[in-house]
Amino acid sequence: MKKSFVYTSFIIVAFALLVFLCSWFMSNIESRHIMNDAKSALDTTELNISSNLQELENMHTYLSETVRLMILQGASYEMVSKYITNINDYIFDNERFKIYSTGVYGFFDVFYDKFHDGAGWIPPASYTPSERPWYKAAVEANGKTAVSEPYISIATGVYTLTFTRRIFSPEGKPLGIVCLDIVLDGVRELITNTHFAFNGYGILLNSQFDILAHPDSTALGKKVTDINSMVAPYVEDLKQGKPILEHKIKNYKGEKSILFSHQLKNGWYIAAMIPEEAYFREMGTMRLSIIALGTILATLFIVMAKKLAIANEKQKALSMTDELTKLNNRRSFLEYIDLVWKQNHRLNLPVTILLIDIDYFKKYNDSLGHLEGDKALIAVSKSLKDKIKRETDFVARFGGEEFVCVLPFVENVEVFEFAKTIVQSIENMKIPHPMSLCSEYLTISVGMASTVPNDSNSHIQLLHEADKALYSAKASGRNRVV
C-alpha cells in the first residue's frame, strides 16, 4: 500500500509538474508571440512611412538636379520658377502625392536671393529665408539632400518637414536651395491608424522627443515627458539606443498599458501602447487553446511558406539588377528612359543614349573560356559605373556583352568627348585579348545618339539610332565612338 501511495504521489507530482511546465512553456511562447506582433507592427509602420516618403524624396532629388542643370545652361529666373510651378501642379494632380506634400519652392542666390513658391504663396516682408529650418538644414548638408526637423509652416500653418538641398555650380558657387514640403498629417494617419495588437495605438516622436503623431491632437508638438511623467525613465533608455520592449505604463487616458518602442533610421522614435488587460487576457486565451490550434497553425504556416516562396520567386523575376554585373538590367533601363523622355520633353532638353558593345567578345570567350568572359564583363561594368558621376546619368547591362548609358541634359559635343574617355578607359585596363583584330587588349565600340524629345519622335527611335551608330563603329574598325 505504501508502494502504491508512492507511485500515485509520483504520478500526481509528475502530472502537476508536466502541467506547470506546459503552462510555463506556452506562456513564454505566447509572450514572445505578442512581443513579436508588437515589434512587427512597429516595423510595418516604419516601412509604410519610408515607402510613402521615398518616392517624394526621389522626386526632390530629380527636380533639384534638373533646376541646377537648367541654371548652369543659362535658364532665367522666369524659366526656373515656371518649372517649379509645373512640378507643383503635377504633385497636386497626383492623388497619392498631394496627401503628403504641399508642394515645392526655391530660394536662389544666383537670382539675387529671389524666392519662388510653386503654389503661389507670397512671403510677408518680414520673412527671412535664412532663419527657416529648411534653409539651415540645406546649408548644413552642403549639397546633399537633407530632411529638416518638423516645424510649423508659415505658408500653410500646418506641421511640416522639408526635403531640402543646396545646389552649386561646378566651381562650388551656391546657386540656391530647392525644397519639397512634407505634411505630417499624412504620416500621422499612418501612425495612429496602423493596426497595433490588441486595440493599441501608435505614437511618433522626433529626435527631441516632441510628439509628432498621437491619438490626442492636443498633445501634438509637446514633449512626451510633459504629458506623461511615467515615460521619462524610458526616454533615457531610448537616448542610449536601447529598445523598449514590454514595459508597463499608463497611457494618456490613465489606462494600464504595455509599451513597445524603438528608434527609426532617421532618428525619430515610434511607440506602440497596448492596453494591459487585453494584452494579458489574450495571453491566457492562447495558453488554453494553443494545443488545439497547433495543427491549424502548422497548416497555415505551410501555406504561408509556400506563398512566400512563390512571392520571392516573382520578386526575383522582377528584379531590377543584373545578377552578374550588379548593374541595372534592361527592364530598369526601359523604365528609366521612359521617365527621362517624358521629363525632358516637357523641359525641351536633350537626351543621349550610348549603346556599348565589347569588341570580338565571342572570340574572347572561345579563346579564354566563359569564366574569363564573365570576369571581363564585370571589369567593364565596374569601369562604366565609375565613369558615371552625375545623379541623373544611368548605366545598365543591355544584354550579353552590350551595355547602355542614358545621359540627360548634356549637349552632343560634351557627350562625345565623354564617350571617347569611356572607350579609352576600357583599353587602358589592358585586359589581354588574344583574338582581337583591333587591339591587343579588350576594347569597346560605342554608338551615340542624341535628340531633344518631341511629339514626333520616341526613345525607341533614339535607341534604334544608337544601334545604327554602334553598327557603324564596328564596321569602321571598332574601338571607337560613332
C-alpha positions as CSV (number, residue, x, y, z in Angstrom):
1,M,0.0,0.0,0.0
2,K,2.9,2.3,0.8
3,K,4.4,1.5,-2.6
4,S,1.1,2.3,-4.3
5,F,1.0,5.6,-2.5
6,V,4.5,6.4,-3.6
7,Y,3.5,5.5,-7.2
8,T,0.3,7.6,-7.0
9,S,2.2,10.5,-5.5
10,F,4.8,10.3,-8.1
11,I,2.2,10.3,-10.9
12,I,0.4,13.3,-9.3
13,V,3.7,15.2,-8.9
14,A,4.8,14.3,-12.4
15,F,1.4,15.3,-13.9
16,A,1.4,18.6,-11.9
17,L,5.0,19.3,-13.0
18,L,4.0,18.5,-16.6
19,V,1.0,20.9,-16.4
20,F,3.2,23.5,-14.8
21,L,6.0,23.2,-17.5
22,C,3.5,23.1,-20.3
23,S,1.8,26.2,-18.9
24,W,5.1,28.0,-18.4
25,F,6.3,26.9,-21.8
26,M,3.2,28.0,-23.7
27,S,3.1,31.3,-21.7
28,N,6.6,32.0,-22.9
29,I,5.7,31.2,-26.4
30,E,2.7,33.5,-26.3
31,S,4.7,36.2,-24.6
32,R,7.2,36.1,-27.4
33,H,4.4,35.9,-30.0
34,I,2.8,39.0,-28.6
35,M,6.1,40.8,-28.4
36,N,6.9,39.9,-32.0
37,D,3.4,41.0,-33.0
38,A,4.0,44.4,-31.5
39,K,7.6,44.7,-33.0
40,S,6.2,43.6,-36.3
41,A,3.6,46.3,-36.1
42,L,6.3,48.9,-35.4
43,D,8.4,47.6,-38.3
44,T,5.4,47.6,-40.7
45,T,4.5,51.2,-39.8
46,E,8.2,52.3,-40.3
47,L,8.1,50.6,-43.7
48,N,4.9,52.3,-44.6
49,I,6.3,55.7,-43.7
50,S,9.6,55.0,-45.6
51,S,7.8,53.8,-48.8
52,N,5.4,56.7,-48.9
53,L,8.2,59.3,-48.4
54,Q,10.8,57.6,-50.5
55,E,9.0,58.4,-53.8
56,L,8.8,62.1,-52.8
57,E,12.5,62.1,-51.8
58,N,13.4,60.7,-55.2
59,M,11.3,63.3,-56.9
60,H,13.0,66.0,-54.9
61,T,16.5,64.7,-55.9
62,Y,15.5,64.7,-59.6
63,L,13.9,68.1,-59.6
64,S,16.7,69.8,-57.7
65,E,19.3,68.4,-60.1
66,T,17.1,69.5,-63.0
67,V,16.9,73.0,-61.6
68,R,20.7,73.1,-61.1
69,L,21.4,72.0,-64.7
70,M,18.8,74.5,-66.1
71,I,20.6,77.3,-64.3
72,L,24.0,76.1,-65.5
73,Q,22.7,76.1,-69.0
74,G,21.6,79.7,-68.7
75,A,17.9,79.4,-67.8
76,S,16.4,82.6,-66.5
77,Y,14.6,83.0,-63.2
78,E,11.3,83.0,-65.1
79,M,12.1,79.6,-66.7
80,V,13.1,78.1,-63.4
81,S,10.1,79.4,-61.5
82,K,7.8,78.2,-64.3
83,Y,9.4,74.7,-64.0
84,I,8.9,74.7,-60.2
85,T,5.2,75.7,-60.7
86,N,4.7,72.9,-63.2
87,I,6.1,70.4,-60.8
88,N,3.9,71.7,-58.0
89,D,0.9,71.3,-60.3
90,Y,1.9,67.7,-61.1
91,I,2.1,67.0,-57.3
92,F,-1.4,68.3,-56.7
93,D,-2.8,66.4,-59.7
94,N,-1.5,63.2,-58.2
95,E,-3.8,61.7,-55.5
96,R,-1.0,60.0,-53.6
97,F,1.4,62.9,-53.6
98,K,-1.0,65.6,-52.6
99,I,-1.8,63.7,-49.4
100,Y,1.8,64.1,-48.2
101,S,3.1,67.2,-49.8
102,T,2.1,70.9,-50.0
103,G,4.5,71.4,-52.9
104,V,7.9,72.7,-53.9
105,Y,9.7,76.1,-53.7
106,G,13.1,77.5,-54.1
107,F,15.4,80.3,-52.9
108,F,18.0,81.4,-55.4
109,D,21.3,83.1,-54.6
110,V,22.1,83.2,-58.4
111,F,18.9,85.3,-59.0
112,Y,19.7,87.9,-56.3
113,D,18.1,86.0,-53.4
114,K,14.7,85.6,-55.1
115,F,12.2,83.2,-53.5
116,H,9.6,81.3,-55.5
117,D,6.8,79.1,-54.2
118,G,5.2,76.7,-56.7
119,A,1.8,77.0,-55.1
120,G,1.8,80.8,-55.5
121,W,2.4,81.8,-51.8
122,I,4.0,85.2,-51.4
123,P,6.0,85.6,-48.2
124,P,5.5,88.6,-46.0
125,A,8.0,91.4,-45.9
126,S,9.4,90.1,-42.6
127,Y,10.0,86.6,-44.0
128,T,13.8,85.8,-43.7
129,P,14.6,82.5,-45.5
130,S,18.0,82.1,-43.8
131,E,16.2,81.7,-40.4
132,R,13.9,78.9,-41.6
133,P,14.6,75.3,-40.7
134,W,14.7,74.2,-44.4
135,Y,17.4,76.8,-45.1
136,K,19.6,75.7,-42.1
137,A,19.2,72.0,-42.9
138,A,20.3,72.6,-46.6
139,V,23.3,74.7,-45.6
140,E,24.4,72.0,-43.1
141,A,24.0,69.2,-45.6
142,N,26.2,71.2,-48.1
143,G,24.9,69.8,-51.4
144,K,23.3,66.6,-50.2
145,T,19.6,66.0,-49.8
146,A,18.6,66.7,-46.1
147,V,15.4,66.5,-44.1
148,S,14.6,69.4,-41.7
149,E,13.3,68.9,-38.2
150,P,9.4,69.3,-38.2
151,Y,8.2,72.9,-37.9
152,I,5.1,75.0,-38.4
153,S,4.9,76.3,-41.9
154,I,4.3,80.0,-42.3
155,A,2.7,79.4,-45.6
156,T,0.2,76.7,-44.6
157,G,0.1,76.9,-40.8
158,V,0.5,73.1,-40.5
159,Y,3.2,70.8,-39.0
160,T,5.7,70.2,-41.8
161,L,9.1,68.8,-42.6
162,T,11.1,69.5,-45.7
163,F,13.3,67.7,-48.2
164,T,15.9,70.4,-48.9
165,R,19.1,70.6,-51.0
166,R,21.5,73.4,-51.7
167,I,22.7,73.3,-55.3
168,F,26.1,74.5,-56.5
169,S,27.9,75.4,-59.7
170,P,30.9,73.2,-60.8
171,E,33.2,75.8,-59.1
172,G,31.4,75.4,-55.8
173,K,29.4,78.6,-56.0
174,P,26.0,78.4,-54.3
175,L,23.1,78.7,-56.8
176,G,20.2,78.3,-54.5
177,I,18.1,75.9,-52.4
178,V,15.3,73.6,-53.7
179,C,12.7,72.4,-51.2
180,L,9.8,69.9,-51.2
181,D,7.4,70.1,-48.1
182,I,6.0,67.0,-46.5
183,V,2.8,67.4,-44.4
184,L,3.0,65.4,-41.2
185,D,-0.8,64.8,-41.3
186,G,-0.4,62.0,-43.8
187,V,2.4,60.4,-41.7
188,R,0.4,60.9,-38.6
189,E,-2.5,59.0,-40.0
190,L,-0.2,56.1,-40.8
191,I,0.9,56.0,-37.2
192,T,-2.3,56.4,-35.3
193,N,-4.4,54.2,-37.6
194,T,-2.0,51.4,-38.1
195,H,-3.3,48.2,-36.6
196,F,-1.3,47.5,-33.4
197,A,-2.0,44.4,-31.5
198,F,-5.0,44.3,-29.1
199,N,-6.6,47.6,-30.0
200,G,-3.5,49.6,-29.2
201,Y,-2.4,52.8,-30.8
202,G,0.8,54.4,-32.1
203,I,2.9,57.4,-31.2
204,L,5.6,59.2,-33.3
205,L,8.3,61.4,-31.7
206,N,11.1,63.4,-33.3
207,S,14.7,63.2,-32.2
208,Q,14.0,65.8,-29.5
209,F,11.1,63.7,-28.2
210,D,8.4,66.2,-29.4
211,I,5.2,64.5,-30.2
212,L,4.5,64.3,-34.0
213,A,1.7,61.8,-34.0
214,H,-0.8,60.9,-31.2
215,P,-4.5,60.0,-31.0
216,D,-5.0,63.1,-28.8
217,S,-4.5,66.0,-31.1
218,T,-3.9,68.4,-28.1
219,A,-0.6,66.5,-27.4
220,L,1.0,67.4,-30.8
221,G,4.1,69.5,-30.5
222,K,4.5,68.9,-26.8
223,K,7.4,66.9,-25.1
224,V,6.3,63.4,-24.4
225,T,7.6,63.7,-20.8
226,D,5.3,66.8,-20.3
227,I,2.1,64.8,-20.9
228,N,3.2,61.5,-19.3
229,S,5.8,61.7,-16.5
230,M,6.0,57.9,-16.4
231,V,7.7,57.9,-19.8
232,A,10.8,59.8,-18.5
233,P,12.9,56.8,-17.5
234,Y,12.3,55.1,-20.8
235,V,13.3,58.3,-22.7
236,E,16.7,58.0,-21.2
237,D,16.9,54.4,-22.4
238,L,15.9,55.5,-25.9
239,K,18.6,58.2,-25.9
240,Q,21.1,55.4,-25.2
241,G,19.8,53.4,-28.2
242,K,18.0,50.8,-26.1
243,P,14.7,49.5,-27.5
244,I,11.7,49.4,-25.1
245,L,10.0,46.0,-25.0
246,E,7.0,45.0,-22.9
247,H,7.2,47.8,-20.2
248,K,4.2,48.5,-18.0
249,I,3.0,52.1,-18.1
250,K,-0.2,54.2,-18.1
251,N,-1.4,55.7,-21.4
252,Y,-2.8,59.2,-21.9
253,K,-6.2,58.0,-20.7
254,G,-4.8,56.7,-17.4
255,E,-5.3,53.1,-18.5
256,K,-2.7,50.5,-17.6
257,S,-0.8,49.6,-20.8
258,I,2.2,47.8,-22.2
259,L,4.8,50.0,-24.0
260,F,6.9,49.0,-27.0
261,S,9.2,51.5,-28.7
262,H,12.3,51.8,-30.9
263,Q,14.2,54.3,-32.9
264,L,13.7,54.8,-36.7
265,K,16.6,55.2,-39.1
266,N,16.0,58.9,-39.4
267,G,16.4,59.5,-35.7
268,W,12.7,59.6,-34.8
269,Y,11.0,57.2,-32.4
270,I,7.9,55.1,-32.8
271,A,6.0,53.5,-30.0
272,A,3.0,51.2,-29.5
273,M,0.7,51.4,-26.5
274,I,-1.3,48.2,-25.8
275,P,-4.0,48.0,-23.0
276,E,-2.6,45.7,-20.3
277,E,-5.9,44.0,-19.7
278,A,-6.3,43.0,-23.3
279,Y,-2.6,42.0,-23.6
280,F,-2.6,39.5,-20.7
281,R,-6.2,38.3,-21.4
282,E,-5.0,37.4,-24.8
283,M,-2.0,35.5,-23.4
284,G,-4.3,33.4,-21.2
285,T,-6.6,32.6,-24.0
286,M,-3.7,31.5,-26.2
287,R,-2.3,29.3,-23.4
288,L,-5.5,27.3,-23.2
289,S,-6.1,27.0,-26.9
290,I,-2.6,26.6,-28.3
291,I,-2.6,22.8,-28.4
292,A,-5.9,22.6,-30.2
293,L,-4.8,25.2,-32.7
294,G,-1.4,23.7,-33.3
295,T,-2.4,21.6,-36.3
296,I,-4.3,24.5,-37.9
297,L,-1.4,26.9,-37.3
298,A,1.1,24.4,-38.7
299,T,-1.1,24.0,-41.8
300,L,-1.4,27.8,-42.2
301,F,2.3,28.1,-41.7
302,I,3.0,25.7,-44.6
303,V,0.5,27.5,-46.8
304,M,2.1,30.9,-45.9
305,A,5.6,29.5,-46.5
306,K,4.6,28.3,-50.0
307,K,3.0,31.6,-50.8
308,L,6.1,33.4,-49.5
309,A,8.3,31.2,-51.7
310,I,6.2,32.0,-54.8
311,A,6.2,35.7,-53.9
312,N,10.0,35.6,-53.5
313,E,10.3,34.0,-57.0
314,K,8.2,36.7,-58.5
315,Q,10.2,39.3,-56.8
316,K,13.4,37.8,-58.0
317,A,12.0,37.7,-61.6
318,L,11.1,41.4,-61.3
319,S,14.5,42.3,-60.0
320,M,15.9,45.5,-61.5
321,T,19.5,44.4,-61.2
322,D,21.7,42.2,-63.4
323,E,22.9,39.3,-61.4
324,L,26.4,39.0,-62.8
325,T,27.5,42.7,-63.1
326,K,25.3,44.2,-60.4
327,L,24.4,47.0,-62.8
328,N,20.8,47.9,-63.6
329,N,19.2,45.5,-66.1
330,R,17.3,46.0,-69.3
331,R,13.9,46.3,-67.6
332,S,15.3,49.0,-65.3
333,F,16.8,50.9,-68.3
334,L,13.4,50.9,-70.2
335,E,11.6,52.3,-67.2
336,Y,14.3,55.0,-66.7
337,I,14.5,56.1,-70.3
338,D,10.7,56.4,-70.4
339,L,10.7,58.6,-67.3
340,V,13.6,60.8,-68.6
341,W,12.0,61.1,-72.0
342,K,8.7,62.5,-70.6
343,Q,10.6,64.9,-68.3
344,N,12.9,66.3,-71.0
345,H,10.0,66.5,-73.4
346,R,8.4,69.0,-71.0
347,L,11.6,70.9,-70.4
348,N,12.8,70.8,-74.1
349,L,16.2,69.4,-73.0
350,P,18.3,66.8,-74.8
351,V,18.6,63.1,-74.1
352,T,21.6,61.0,-75.2
353,I,21.9,57.2,-75.4
354,L,25.2,55.4,-75.6
355,L,25.0,51.8,-76.8
356,I,28.2,49.9,-75.9
357,D,29.5,46.6,-77.2
358,I,32.6,44.7,-76.2
359,D,34.7,44.1,-79.3
360,Y,35.1,40.5,-80.5
361,F,33.6,39.2,-77.3
362,K,32.7,35.8,-78.8
363,K,36.3,35.3,-79.8
364,Y,37.3,36.3,-76.3
365,N,35.0,33.6,-74.8
366,D,36.1,31.0,-77.4
367,S,39.8,31.5,-76.7
368,L,39.8,32.1,-72.9
369,G,36.6,30.4,-71.7
370,H,33.3,31.7,-70.3
371,L,34.7,32.2,-66.8
372,E,37.2,34.7,-68.1
373,G,34.4,36.2,-70.2
374,D,32.4,36.8,-67.0
375,K,35.4,38.4,-65.3
376,A,35.7,40.7,-68.3
377,L,32.0,41.7,-68.2
378,I,32.4,42.5,-64.5
379,A,35.5,44.6,-65.1
380,V,33.9,46.6,-67.9
381,S,30.8,47.1,-65.8
382,K,32.8,48.5,-62.9
383,S,34.7,50.8,-65.3
384,L,31.4,52.2,-66.8
385,K,29.9,52.6,-63.3
386,D,32.9,54.5,-62.1
387,K,32.7,56.9,-65.1
388,I,29.1,57.8,-64.4
389,K,29.3,60.6,-61.9
390,R,26.0,62.6,-62.1
391,E,23.0,61.5,-60.2
392,T,20.8,61.7,-63.3
393,D,23.1,59.6,-65.5
394,F,22.3,55.9,-65.8
395,V,24.2,52.8,-66.9
396,A,22.7,49.3,-67.4
397,R,23.6,45.9,-68.9
398,F,21.5,45.7,-72.1
399,G,22.1,42.0,-72.7
400,G,25.1,39.7,-73.4
401,E,28.1,41.9,-74.0
402,E,26.1,45.1,-74.6
403,F,25.6,48.0,-72.2
404,V,23.6,51.2,-72.4
405,C,24.1,54.6,-70.9
406,V,21.5,57.4,-70.6
407,L,22.8,60.9,-70.3
408,P,20.1,63.6,-69.8
409,F,20.7,67.3,-70.2
410,V,24.1,67.1,-71.8
411,E,25.0,68.6,-75.2
412,N,26.4,66.4,-78.1
413,V,30.0,67.7,-78.0
414,E,30.3,67.1,-74.3
415,V,28.8,63.6,-74.6
416,F,31.0,62.7,-77.5
417,E,34.1,63.6,-75.5
418,F,32.8,61.7,-72.5
419,A,32.2,58.6,-74.7
420,K,35.7,58.7,-76.0
421,T,37.1,58.7,-72.5
422,I,35.0,55.6,-71.8
423,V,36.4,53.8,-74.9
424,Q,40.0,54.8,-73.8
425,S,39.4,53.7,-70.2
426,I,38.4,50.2,-71.2
427,E,41.6,49.8,-73.4
428,N,43.7,51.3,-70.5
429,M,42.6,48.4,-68.3
430,K,44.9,46.3,-70.5
431,I,42.9,43.1,-70.3
432,P,44.7,40.9,-72.9
433,H,42.5,39.8,-75.9
434,P,44.5,37.3,-78.0
435,M,41.8,37.1,-80.7
436,S,41.0,40.8,-81.2
437,L,41.6,42.3,-84.6
438,C,41.7,45.9,-83.5
439,S,43.9,45.8,-80.4
440,E,46.0,43.5,-78.2
441,Y,43.7,44.4,-75.3
442,L,39.9,44.2,-74.6
443,T,38.1,47.2,-76.2
444,I,34.6,48.5,-76.8
445,S,32.7,50.2,-79.6
446,V,30.1,52.9,-78.8
447,G,27.1,54.1,-80.8
448,M,25.9,57.5,-79.7
449,A,22.5,59.1,-80.5
450,S,21.1,62.3,-79.1
451,T,17.9,64.3,-79.6
452,V,15.5,66.7,-77.9
453,P,12.3,64.7,-77.3
454,N,9.2,66.0,-79.1
455,D,5.8,64.7,-80.3
456,S,7.2,63.2,-83.5
457,N,9.9,61.0,-82.0
458,S,10.4,58.4,-79.2
459,H,13.0,56.8,-77.1
460,I,12.6,53.6,-79.1
461,Q,13.7,55.6,-82.2
462,L,16.6,57.1,-80.3
463,L,17.7,53.6,-79.2
464,H,17.5,52.4,-82.9
465,E,19.7,55.4,-84.0
466,A,22.2,54.5,-81.3
467,D,22.2,50.9,-82.5
468,K,22.9,52.0,-86.1
469,A,25.7,54.2,-84.8
470,L,27.1,51.2,-83.0
471,Y,27.0,49.1,-86.2
472,S,28.9,51.9,-88.0
473,A,31.5,52.0,-85.2
474,K,32.1,48.2,-85.6
475,A,32.1,48.4,-89.4
476,S,34.7,51.2,-89.4
477,G,37.3,49.3,-87.3
478,R,35.8,49.2,-83.7
479,N,37.4,50.6,-80.5
480,R,35.8,54.0,-81.2
481,V,32.7,56.1,-80.9
482,V,30.3,56.9,-83.8
